[in-house]
Amino acid sequence: MPDLSPSQIVFLISVLLFTVVAAISDIRTRKIPNRMTVPMCLCGLVYQIAFFQLDGLWTALAGFGTGFGVLFALWMIGTAGGGDVKLMGALGPWMGAMLTLKVLFCALVFVTVGTFGIVAYAALSNGIRRTKSQYLRQKNSAETNGERQKRRVMAFAAPVALATWCMVALQLLTDRGL
């Protein structure tokens, strides 16, 4: 195995552990707590400055703006949860803008495929009407946040974790010329 630099080791351990813990939390509770995301975001800023000085600061800020900004826009229109916004805001400083965009795109592909698979399986096993009532909001009904959480097909942190691992592995392979 090729030698990794200290910055790569810190990056891999921090980002991969964070995504695992965030995915487990989101799957179990459908929440990603602030006590997890805020320190991760701040540590990403410190990491970038410690290893890459002023360039790292700009990388961290661009990554935060990209991750938080894209998901915040989706949250505003009701297609993402607040924890998803915080998750990408916490990962962004570590990854920078371009890797954050790649992770978002890859995660959206995983979410689309996963959602289709889950809904198709539910329709085949439970019937179309029952599946429709489970996952679609009823017309003219006010929906609480808890009801909307129950209606979510899948937790977003798991596809983000998988996408992060894929994009980081691809980045490492590309950097090594493999």
Secondary structure, DSSP 8 states (H G I E B T S, - for coil): -----HHHHHHHHHHHHHHHHHHHHHHHHS---HHHHHHHHHHHHHHHHHHHHHHHHHHHHHHHHHHHHHHHHHHHTTSS-HHHHHHHHHHHHHHHHHHHHHHHHHHHHHHHHHHHHHHHHHHHHH-HHHHHHHHS--TT----HHHHHHH-SS-SHHHHHHHHHHHHHHHHHHHTT-
